[in-house]
Amino acid sequence: MTGNRVLVVDDDAGLARALAINLRAHGWDVTTAATGAAALDAAAATHPDVVLLDLGLPDLPGLDVIAGIRGWSHVPIVVLSARQLGEDKVDALDAGADDYVTKPFAMNELLARLRAAVRRAAPVAQDGDAIVEAGQLRIDLARRVVERAGAEVRLSPTEWAMLEVLVRNRGRMVGRIQLLHEVWGPAYESETHYLRVYSAQLRRKLEADPAHPRHILTHPGAGYRFEV
């Protein structure tokens, strides 16, 4: 993981220091910030590969920090929080976070989730151009570009990763566990609310009528399917 830059945002100085030591020991280039304002400044100045963000900051709500970063960047954001309620996770994912880790946590799990977040954001090599057209959508799998009615649609790395799996399996249902494995990793097979949040986000961005989707379809209790 040498060369990957992580921005750690936490107002607990002891925890931030411990995280920085552990992350540097595993090859990460670490920047720390103790407030939301400092986090926004650091994100703009250092262009990290991933942001590890605590929601309980002294100056700004964590969701506002996510929104501030999402206003200009698609950098993966992994939320680190003591809040374990399902609605807190959904709110963070809805705001633009890519993952949610609750305290206390195992360091090896946190490292795996950071690696997964960076991996989802990284361009992948493709065998030639692969263009899929579906109604007003034009999906370029090689260039990782989506257009709707000729206008480019900006997707987060996780939104793209989910769409890519569905499009590559177009016409076939992708089971929930398979989708969670391929987008987030094997440790996520119980996080079905991730699928609900991200399928809703994709529909809002890609469907003409998100309430009655034509392309991103749900098989209740089973999985999802992309139809051209």
DRENPA-3360 file (N, C-alpha, C; in nm, 2 decimals, always signed):
BEGIN
1 = MTGNRVLV = +0.08/-0.12/+0.00/+0.00/+0.00/+0.00/+0.09/+0.13/+0.00 ~ +0.22/+0.11/-0.02/+0.30/+0.23/-0.01/+0.26/+0.33/-0.12 ~ +0.25/+0.46/-0.07/+0.22/+0.57/-0.16/+0.07/+0.61/-0.15 ~ -0.01/+0.53/-0.09/-0.15/+0.57/-0.07/-0.16/+0.67/+0.04 ~ -0.23/+0.77/+0.02/-0.25/+0.88/+0.11/-0.38/+0.87/+0.18 ~ -0.38/+0.88/+0.31/-0.51/+0.87/+0.39/-0.52/+1.00/+0.48 ~ -0.63/+1.06/+0.48/-0.66/+1.17/+0.57/-0.75/+1.12/+0.69 ~ -0.69/+1.12/+0.81/-0.76/+1.07/+0.93/-0.82/+1.20/+1.00;
9 = VDDDAGLA = -0.95/+1.19/+1.02/-1.02/+1.31/+1.08/-1.09/+1.26/+1.21 ~ -1.04/+1.30/+1.32/-1.09/+1.26/+1.45/-1.04/+1.36/+1.56 ~ -1.13/+1.40/+1.64/-1.09/+1.50/+1.74/-1.04/+1.43/+1.87 ~ -1.04/+1.30/+1.87/-0.97/+1.23/+1.98/-0.82/+1.21/+1.95 ~ -0.74/+1.30/+2.02/-0.60/+1.30/+1.98/-0.53/+1.17/+2.00 ~ -0.57/+1.10/+2.11/-0.50/+0.97/+2.13/-0.53/+0.87/+2.02 ~ -0.66/+0.86/+1.98/-0.70/+0.77/+1.88/-0.64/+0.81/+1.75 ~ -0.64/+0.94/+1.71/-0.58/+0.98/+1.59/-0.43/+0.95/+1.58;
17 = RALAINLR = -0.36/+0.96/+1.69/-0.22/+0.93/+1.70/-0.20/+0.78/+1.68 ~ -0.28/+0.70/+1.75/-0.27/+0.55/+1.74/-0.30/+0.51/+1.59 ~ -0.40/+0.57/+1.53/-0.43/+0.53/+1.39/-0.32/+0.57/+1.30 ~ -0.26/+0.69/+1.32/-0.15/+0.73/+1.24/-0.03/+0.64/+1.25 ~ +0.00/+0.60/+1.37/+0.12/+0.51/+1.39/+0.09/+0.38/+1.32 ~ -0.03/+0.32/+1.34/-0.06/+0.19/+1.27/-0.06/+0.20/+1.12 ~ -0.12/+0.30/+1.07/-0.13/+0.32/+0.93/+0.00/+0.34/+0.86 ~ +0.09/+0.42/+0.93/+0.22/+0.44/+0.87/+0.30/+0.31/+0.87;
25 = AHGWDVTT = +0.28/+0.23/+0.98/+0.35/+0.10/+0.98/+0.31/+0.01/+0.87 ~ +0.19/+0.03/+0.81/+0.14/-0.05/+0.70/+0.16/+0.02/+0.57 ~ +0.24/+0.12/+0.56/+0.28/+0.19/+0.44/+0.20/+0.30/+0.39 ~ +0.11/+0.36/+0.48/+0.02/+0.47/+0.44/+0.09/+0.60/+0.47 ~ +0.07/+0.70/+0.38/+0.11/+0.84/+0.41/-0.01/+0.90/+0.47 ~ +0.01/+0.94/+0.60/-0.11/+0.99/+0.69/-0.10/+1.14/+0.71 ~ -0.22/+1.20/+0.69/-0.24/+1.34/+0.74/-0.36/+1.33/+0.84 ~ -0.35/+1.41/+0.94/-0.45/+1.41/+1.04/-0.52/+1.55/+1.05;
33 = AATGAAAL = -0.65/+1.55/+1.09/-0.72/+1.67/+1.12/-0.81/+1.65/+1.24 ~ -0.83/+1.75/+1.32/-0.91/+1.73/+1.44/-1.05/+1.80/+1.44 ~ -1.07/+1.88/+1.33/-1.20/+1.95/+1.31/-1.25/+1.93/+1.17 ~ -1.38/+1.96/+1.15/-1.43/+1.95/+1.02/-1.37/+2.05/+0.93 ~ -1.35/+2.18/+0.97/-1.29/+2.28/+0.89/-1.15/+2.24/+0.85 ~ -1.07/+2.19/+0.94/-0.93/+2.14/+0.91/-0.94/+2.03/+0.81 ~ -1.04/+1.94/+0.83/-1.05/+1.83/+0.73/-1.08/+1.87/+0.59 ~ -1.16/+1.97/+0.57/-1.19/+2.02/+0.44/-1.07/+2.09/+0.38;
41 = DAAAATHP = -1.00/+2.16/+0.46/-0.87/+2.23/+0.41/-0.77/+2.12/+0.38 ~ -0.75/+2.02/+0.46/-0.65/+1.92/+0.43/-0.69/+1.83/+0.31 ~ -0.82/+1.80/+0.29/-0.86/+1.73/+0.18/-0.83/+1.80/+0.05 ~ -0.85/+1.94/+0.05/-0.82/+2.02/-0.07/-0.67/+2.03/-0.09 ~ -0.59/+2.03/+0.02/-0.45/+2.06/+0.01/-0.37/+1.93/-0.03 ~ -0.41/+1.81/+0.03/-0.33/+1.69/+0.01/-0.39/+1.59/-0.09 ~ -0.51/+1.61/-0.13/-0.57/+1.52/-0.23/-0.55/+1.37/-0.19 ~ -0.61/+1.33/-0.07/-0.58/+1.19/-0.02/-0.65/+1.09/-0.12;
49 = DVVLLDLG = -0.60/+0.97/-0.10/-0.67/+0.86/-0.18/-0.79/+0.80/-0.11 ~ -0.80/+0.83/+0.02/-0.91/+0.79/+0.10/-0.92/+0.88/+0.23 ~ -1.04/+0.90/+0.27/-1.06/+0.98/+0.40/-1.12/+0.89/+0.50 ~ -1.07/+0.89/+0.62/-1.12/+0.82/+0.74/-1.18/+0.92/+0.83 ~ -1.31/+0.93/+0.84/-1.38/+1.04/+0.90/-1.46/+1.00/+1.02 ~ -1.44/+1.06/+1.14/-1.52/+1.04/+1.25/-1.64/+1.14/+1.24 ~ -1.76/+1.10/+1.27/-1.88/+1.19/+1.26/-1.89/+1.29/+1.37 ~ -1.83/+1.25/+1.49/-1.85/+1.34/+1.61/-1.75/+1.45/+1.62;
57 = LPDLPGLD = -1.75/+1.55/+1.54/-1.65/+1.65/+1.54/-1.70/+1.77/+1.61 ~ -1.61/+1.86/+1.67/-1.65/+1.97/+1.76/-1.71/+2.09/+1.69 ~ -1.68/+2.10/+1.56/-1.72/+2.23/+1.49/-1.83/+2.21/+1.39 ~ -1.82/+2.10/+1.31/-1.92/+2.07/+1.20/-1.97/+1.93/+1.21 ~ -2.10/+1.91/+1.18/-2.15/+1.77/+1.17/-2.07/+1.69/+1.07 ~ -2.05/+1.57/+1.10/-1.98/+1.49/+1.00/-2.04/+1.48/+0.87 ~ -2.18/+1.48/+0.86/-2.24/+1.47/+0.74/-2.22/+1.60/+0.65 ~ -2.20/+1.71/+0.72/-2.16/+1.83/+0.65/-2.02/+1.83/+0.59;
65 = VIAGIRGW = -1.93/+1.76/+0.66/-1.80/+1.74/+0.61/-1.80/+1.65/+0.48 ~ -1.88/+1.54/+0.49/-1.90/+1.46/+0.37/-1.95/+1.54/+0.25 ~ -2.06/+1.62/+0.28/-2.11/+1.70/+0.17/-2.01/+1.80/+0.12 ~ -1.93/+1.86/+0.21/-1.83/+1.95/+0.16/-1.73/+1.89/+0.07 ~ -1.68/+1.77/+0.10/-1.59/+1.70/+0.02/-1.65/+1.65/-0.11 ~ -1.78/+1.60/-0.10/-1.85/+1.56/-0.22/-1.88/+1.67/-0.32 ~ -1.87/+1.79/-0.27/-1.90/+1.90/-0.36/-1.80/+1.92/-0.47 ~ -1.68/+1.86/-0.45/-1.57/+1.88/-0.55/-1.49/+1.75/-0.58;
73 = SHVPIVVL = -1.51/+1.64/-0.49/-1.42/+1.53/-0.50/-1.50/+1.40/-0.49 ~ -1.45/+1.29/-0.56/-1.51/+1.16/-0.55/-1.42/+1.07/-0.46 ~ -1.32/+1.13/-0.38/-1.24/+1.05/-0.30/-1.32/+0.96/-0.21 ~ -1.28/+0.83/-0.19/-1.36/+0.74/-0.10/-1.36/+0.80/+0.04 ~ -1.47/+0.79/+0.11/-1.48/+0.83/+0.25/-1.53/+0.71/+0.33 ~ -1.45/+0.67/+0.43/-1.49/+0.57/+0.52/-1.52/+0.63/+0.65 ~ -1.64/+0.62/+0.70/-1.68/+0.68/+0.83/-1.64/+0.59/+0.94 ~ -1.59/+0.65/+1.05/-1.55/+0.58/+1.17/-1.63/+0.64/+1.28;
81 = SARQLGED = -1.72/+0.57/+1.34/-1.81/+0.63/+1.44/-1.85/+0.53/+1.55 ~ -1.88/+0.59/+1.67/-1.93/+0.51/+1.77/-2.08/+0.49/+1.76 ~ -2.14/+0.56/+1.67/-2.29/+0.54/+1.64/-2.32/+0.42/+1.57 ~ -2.39/+0.33/+1.63/-2.41/+0.19/+1.57/-2.56/+0.17/+1.52 ~ -2.64/+0.28/+1.52/-2.78/+0.26/+1.48/-2.78/+0.25/+1.32 ~ -2.87/+0.17/+1.27/-2.88/+0.15/+1.13/-2.91/+0.28/+1.05 ~ -2.99/+0.37/+1.11/-3.03/+0.49/+1.04/-2.90/+0.59/+1.03 ~ -2.81/+0.58/+1.13/-2.69/+0.66/+1.12/-2.61/+0.61/+1.00;
89 = KVDALDAG = -2.60/+0.48/+0.98/-2.52/+0.43/+0.87/-2.58/+0.47/+0.74 ~ -2.72/+0.46/+0.73/-2.78/+0.49/+0.61/-2.77/+0.64/+0.58 ~ -2.78/+0.73/+0.68/-2.76/+0.87/+0.66/-2.62/+0.90/+0.61 ~ -2.52/+0.84/+0.66/-2.38/+0.86/+0.62/-2.36/+0.81/+0.47 ~ -2.41/+0.70/+0.44/-2.40/+0.65/+0.30/-2.48/+0.73/+0.21 ~ -2.60/+0.78/+0.25/-2.68/+0.87/+0.17/-2.61/+1.00/+0.14 ~ -2.53/+1.05/+0.24/-2.46/+1.17/+0.22/-2.34/+1.16/+0.13 ~ -2.30/+1.04/+0.10/-2.19/+1.03/+0.01/-2.07/+0.94/+0.06;
97 = ADDYVTKP = -2.08/+0.89/+0.18/-1.98/+0.80/+0.24/-1.98/+0.67/+0.16 ~ -1.86/+0.61/+0.16/-1.85/+0.48/+0.08/-1.85/+0.36/+0.18 ~ -1.83/+0.38/+0.30/-1.83/+0.27/+0.40/-1.85/+0.33/+0.54 ~ -1.87/+0.24/+0.63/-1.90/+0.28/+0.77/-1.85/+0.18/+0.87 ~ -1.76/+0.22/+0.95/-1.69/+0.13/+1.05/-1.73/+0.18/+1.19 ~ -1.78/+0.09/+1.27/-1.82/+0.13/+1.41/-1.71/+0.10/+1.51 ~ -1.70/+0.19/+1.61/-1.60/+0.17/+1.72/-1.67/+0.09/+1.83 ~ -1.59/+0.00/+1.89/-1.45/-0.03/+1.87/-1.43/-0.12/+1.74;
105 = FAMNELLA = -1.32/-0.12/+1.69/-1.29/-0.19/+1.56/-1.16/-0.26/+1.57 ~ -1.14/-0.37/+1.49/-1.02/-0.44/+1.47/-0.93/-0.37/+1.37 ~ -0.81/-0.34/+1.40/-0.72/-0.27/+1.30/-0.71/-0.34/+1.17 ~ -0.71/-0.48/+1.17/-0.69/-0.55/+1.04/-0.82/-0.53/+0.96 ~ -0.94/-0.52/+1.02/-1.06/-0.50/+0.95/-1.06/-0.36/+0.89 ~ -1.02/-0.26/+0.97/-1.01/-0.12/+0.92/-0.92/-0.11/+0.80 ~ -0.80/-0.17/+0.81/-0.71/-0.17/+0.70/-0.77/-0.23/+0.57 ~ -0.84/-0.34/+0.59/-0.90/-0.41/+0.48/-1.01/-0.32/+0.41;
113 = RLRAAVRR = -1.08/-0.25/+0.49/-1.19/-0.16/+0.44/-1.12/-0.04/+0.37 ~ -1.01/+0.01/+0.42/-0.95/+0.12/+0.35/-0.89/+0.07/+0.21 ~ -0.83/-0.04/+0.21/-0.78/-0.10/+0.09/-0.89/-0.12/-0.01 ~ -1.00/-0.17/+0.04/-1.12/-0.20/-0.05/-1.17/-0.06/-0.11 ~ -1.17/+0.04/-0.03/-1.22/+0.17/-0.08/-1.13/+0.23/-0.18 ~ -1.00/+0.21/-0.16/-0.91/+0.26/-0.26/-0.91/+0.18/-0.39 ~ -0.93/+0.05/-0.37/-0.94/-0.04/-0.49/-1.06/-0.01/-0.58 ~ -1.17/+0.02/-0.51/-1.29/+0.05/-0.59/-1.28/+0.18/-0.67;
121 = AAPVAQDG = -1.19/+0.27/-0.62/-1.18/+0.40/-0.68/-1.07/+0.40/-0.79 ~ -0.99/+0.29/-0.80/-0.88/+0.29/-0.89/-0.93/+0.25/-1.03 ~ -0.88/+0.31/-1.14/-0.92/+0.26/-1.27/-0.87/+0.12/-1.29 ~ -0.95/+0.04/-1.37/-0.91/-0.09/-1.40/-0.89/-0.11/-1.55 ~ -0.80/-0.20/-1.58/-0.77/-0.22/-1.72/-0.88/-0.30/-1.79 ~ -0.91/-0.26/-1.91/-1.02/-0.33/-1.99/-0.96/-0.38/-2.12 ~ -1.03/-0.48/-2.17/-0.99/-0.53/-2.30/-1.06/-0.46/-2.41 ~ -1.00/-0.35/-2.46/-1.07/-0.27/-2.56/-1.19/-0.19/-2.51;
129 = DAIVEAGQ = -1.26/-0.12/-2.60/-1.37/-0.05/-2.56/-1.49/-0.14/-2.54 ~ -1.57/-0.10/-2.44/-1.69/-0.18/-2.41/-1.80/-0.08/-2.38 ~ -1.89/-0.05/-2.48/-1.99/+0.05/-2.47/-2.13/-0.03/-2.46 ~ -2.20/+0.01/-2.36/-2.33/-0.05/-2.34/-2.43/+0.07/-2.35 ~ -2.53/+0.06/-2.43/-2.64/+0.16/-2.45/-2.77/+0.10/-2.40 ~ -2.84/+0.18/-2.32/-2.97/+0.14/-2.26/-3.06/+0.26/-2.26 ~ -3.15/+0.27/-2.35/-3.23/+0.39/-2.35/-3.15/+0.52/-2.37 ~ -3.16/+0.61/-2.28/-3.08/+0.74/-2.29/-2.94/+0.72/-2.23;
137 = LRIDLARR = -2.91/+0.60/-2.18/-2.78/+0.58/-2.11/-2.68/+0.53/-2.21 ~ -2.56/+0.58/-2.19/-2.44/+0.53/-2.27/-2.33/+0.50/-2.16 ~ -2.30/+0.38/-2.14/-2.20/+0.34/-2.04/-2.08/+0.28/-2.10 ~ -1.97/+0.36/-2.08/-1.84/+0.32/-2.14/-1.76/+0.25/-2.03 ~ -1.75/+0.12/-2.03/-1.69/+0.04/-1.93/-1.54/+0.06/-1.93 ~ -1.48/+0.08/-2.04/-1.34/+0.10/-2.05/-1.29/+0.23/-1.99 ~ -1.37/+0.34/-2.02/-1.33/+0.47/-1.97/-1.40/+0.51/-1.84 ~ -1.49/+0.42/-1.79/-1.56/+0.45/-1.67/-1.64/+0.58/-1.68;
145 = VVERAGAE = -1.71/+0.59/-1.79/-1.79/+0.71/-1.81/-1.93/+0.67/-1.84 ~ -2.03/+0.75/-1.77/-2.17/+0.73/-1.80/-2.23/+0.85/-1.85 ~ -2.31/+0.84/-1.96/-2.38/+0.96/-2.01/-2.53/+0.93/-2.01 ~ -2.60/+1.03/-1.98/-2.75/+1.02/-1.99/-2.80/+1.14/-2.08 ~ -2.86/+1.10/-2.19/-2.91/+1.20/-2.29/-2.79/+1.29/-2.33 ~ -2.67/+1.23/-2.35/-2.56/+1.31/-2.40/-2.48/+1.38/-2.30 ~ -2.53/+1.39/-2.17/-2.46/+1.46/-2.06/-2.40/+1.36/-1.97 ~ -2.27/+1.39/-1.93/-2.20/+1.30/-1.84/-2.26/+1.30/-1.70;
153 = VRLSPTEW = -2.27/+1.19/-1.64/-2.33/+1.17/-1.51/-2.21/+1.14/-1.42 ~ -2.19/+1.22/-1.31/-2.09/+1.20/-1.22/-2.13/+1.09/-1.11 ~ -2.05/+0.98/-1.11/-2.08/+0.88/-1.01/-1.96/+0.87/-0.91 ~ -1.99/+0.83/-0.79/-1.88/+0.81/-0.69/-1.82/+0.67/-0.73 ~ -1.70/+0.65/-0.67/-1.64/+0.52/-0.70/-1.72/+0.40/-0.66 ~ -1.79/+0.41/-0.55/-1.88/+0.29/-0.51/-2.00/+0.28/-0.60 ~ -2.06/+0.39/-0.64/-2.17/+0.39/-0.73/-2.13/+0.33/-0.86 ~ -2.01/+0.37/-0.91/-1.96/+0.31/-1.04/-1.94/+0.16/-1.02;
161 = AMLEVLVR = -1.88/+0.12/-0.91/-1.85/-0.02/-0.89/-1.97/-0.11/-0.89 ~ -2.08/-0.06/-0.83/-2.20/-0.13/-0.83/-2.26/-0.14/-0.97 ~ -2.27/-0.02/-1.04/-2.32/-0.02/-1.17/-2.24/-0.11/-1.26 ~ -2.11/-0.11/-1.25/-2.03/-0.19/-1.34/-2.06/-0.34/-1.33 ~ -2.08/-0.39/-1.20/-2.11/-0.53/-1.18/-2.24/-0.56/-1.25 ~ -2.34/-0.47/-1.23/-2.47/-0.50/-1.29/-2.47/-0.50/-1.44 ~ -2.40/-0.40/-1.49/-2.39/-0.39/-1.64/-2.32/-0.51/-1.70 ~ -2.21/-0.55/-1.64/-2.14/-0.66/-1.69/-2.22/-0.79/-1.69;
169 = NRGRMVGR = -2.32/-0.79/-1.60/-2.41/-0.91/-1.59/-2.55/-0.87/-1.64 ~ -2.56/-0.78/-1.73/-2.69/-0.73/-1.78/-2.78/-0.84/-1.83 ~ -2.91/-0.82/-1.79/-3.01/-0.92/-1.83/-3.01/-1.04/-1.73 ~ -2.92/-1.05/-1.64/-2.92/-1.15/-1.54/-2.92/-1.09/-1.40 ~ -2.99/-1.16/-1.31/-3.00/-1.11/-1.17/-2.87/-1.14/-1.10 ~ -2.82/-1.04/-1.03/-2.70/-1.06/-0.95/-2.74/-1.07/-0.80 ~ -2.72/-1.18/-0.74/-2.76/-1.20/-0.60/-2.70/-1.09/-0.51 ~ -2.77/-1.07/-0.40/-2.73/-0.97/-0.30/-2.59/-1.00/-0.25;
177 = IQLLHEVW = -2.57/-1.12/-0.21/-2.44/-1.16/-0.15/-2.33/-1.14/-0.25 ~ -2.35/-1.19/-0.38/-2.25/-1.17/-0.48/-2.22/-1.03/-0.50 ~ -2.32/-0.94/-0.51/-2.30/-0.80/-0.53/-2.22/-0.74/-0.42 ~ -2.26/-0.77/-0.29/-2.18/-0.72/-0.18/-2.04/-0.76/-0.18 ~ -2.01/-0.89/-0.22/-1.88/-0.94/-0.23/-1.80/-0.87/-0.33 ~ -1.86/-0.85/-0.45/-1.78/-0.79/-0.56/-1.76/-0.64/-0.55 ~ -1.85/-0.57/-0.48/-1.83/-0.42/-0.47/-1.76/-0.39/-0.34 ~ -1.80/-0.45/-0.23/-1.74/-0.41/-0.10/-1.64/-0.52/-0.04;
185 = GPAYESET = -1.67/-0.64/-0.07/-1.58/-0.75/-0.02/-1.65/-0.85/+0.06 ~ -1.58/-0.97/+0.09/-1.65/-1.08/+0.15/-1.70/-1.05/+0.29 ~ -1.64/-0.95/+0.36/-1.68/-0.92/+0.50/-1.82/-0.84/+0.51 ~ -1.87/-0.81/+0.39/-1.99/-0.72/+0.39/-2.12/-0.79/+0.36 ~ -2.13/-0.93/+0.36/-2.24/-1.00/+0.31/-2.37/-0.97/+0.39 ~ -2.36/-0.92/+0.51/-2.48/-0.89/+0.59/-2.52/-0.74/+0.57 ~ -2.45/-0.66/+0.50/-2.47/-0.52/+0.49/-2.57/-0.48/+0.38 ~ -2.69/-0.55/+0.38/-2.78/-0.53/+0.27/-2.83/-0.39/+0.25;
193 = HYLRVYSA = -2.83/-0.31/+0.36/-2.87/-0.17/+0.35/-2.78/-0.09/+0.26 ~ -2.66/-0.13/+0.24/-2.57/-0.07/+0.14/-2.63/-0.08/+0.00 ~ -2.69/-0.19/-0.03/-2.75/-0.21/-0.16/-2.87/-0.12/-0.18 ~ -2.95/-0.11/-0.08/-3.07/-0.03/-0.09/-3.03/+0.12/-0.11 ~ -2.93/+0.17/-0.04/-2.89/+0.31/-0.05/-2.83/+0.33/-0.19 ~ -2.74/+0.25/-0.23/-2.67/+0.28/-0.36/-2.76/+0.25/-0.48 ~ -2.85/+0.15/-0.47/-2.94/+0.13/-0.59/-3.03/+0.26/-0.60 ~ -3.07/+0.31/-0.49/-3.16/+0.43/-0.49/-3.08/+0.55/-0.55;
201 = QLRRKLEA = -2.95/+0.56/-0.51/-2.87/+0.67/-0.56/-2.85/+0.66/-0.71 ~ -2.82/+0.54/-0.76/-2.81/+0.52/-0.90/-2.93/+0.55/-0.98 ~ -3.05/+0.51/-0.92/-3.17/+0.54/-0.99/-3.20/+0.69/-1.00 ~ -3.17/+0.76/-0.89/-3.19/+0.91/-0.90/-3.10/+0.97/-1.00 ~ -2.98/+0.92/-1.03/-2.89/+0.97/-1.13/-2.92/+0.93/-1.27 ~ -2.97/+0.80/-1.28/-2.97/+0.74/-1.42/-3.11/+0.72/-1.48 ~ -3.21/+0.70/-1.39/-3.34/+0.67/-1.44/-3.42/+0.80/-1.47 ~ -3.50/+0.79/-1.58/-3.59/+0.91/-1.61/-3.70/+0.92/-1.50;
209 = DPAHPRHI = -3.74/+0.81/-1.45/-3.84/+0.81/-1.34/-3.79/+0.71/-1.23 ~ -3.72/+0.76/-1.13/-3.66/+0.67/-1.03/-3.76/+0.58/-0.96 ~ -3.88/+0.63/-0.94/-3.98/+0.55/-0.87/-4.03/+0.44/-0.96 ~ -4.01/+0.44/-1.09/-4.05/+0.33/-1.18/-3.93/+0.30/-1.27 ~ -3.83/+0.24/-1.22/-3.70/+0.23/-1.30/-3.72/+0.13/-1.41 ~ -3.65/+0.16/-1.52/-3.65/+0.07/-1.64/-3.52/-0.02/-1.65 ~ -3.41/+0.03/-1.59/-3.28/-0.03/-1.61/-3.23/-0.10/-1.48 ~ -3.24/-0.04/-1.36/-3.19/-0.09/-1.24/-3.30/-0.15/-1.16;
217 = LTHPGAGY = -3.32/-0.28/-1.17/-3.44/-0.35/-1.12/-3.41/-0.43/-1.00 ~ -3.50/-0.44/-0.91/-3.48/-0.51/-0.78/-3.56/-0.64/-0.79 ~ -3.50/-0.75/-0.75/-3.57/-0.88/-0.72/-3.58/-0.88/-0.57 ~ -3.70/-0.85/-0.52/-3.71/-0.84/-0.37/-3.66/-0.96/-0.30 ~ -3.57/-0.93/-0.20/-3.51/-1.04/-0.12/-3.41/-1.13/-0.19 ~ -3.38/-1.10/-0.31/-3.29/-1.18/-0.39/-3.17/-1.11/-0.45 ~ -3.19/-1.00/-0.52/-3.08/-0.93/-0.59/-3.13/-0.82/-0.68 ~ -3.04/-0.79/-0.77/-3.07/-0.68/-0.87/-3.03/-0.72/-1.01;
225 = RFEV = -3.09/-0.65/-1.10/-3.07/-0.68/-1.25/-3.06/-0.55/-1.33 ~ -2.97/-0.54/-1.42/-2.96/-0.43/-1.51/-3.02/-0.47/-1.65 ~ -3.12/-0.40/-1.70/-3.18/-0.42/-1.82/-3.16/-0.31/-1.92 ~ -3.12/-0.35/-2.04/-3.10/-0.25/-2.15/-3.23/-0.20/-2.21;
% end
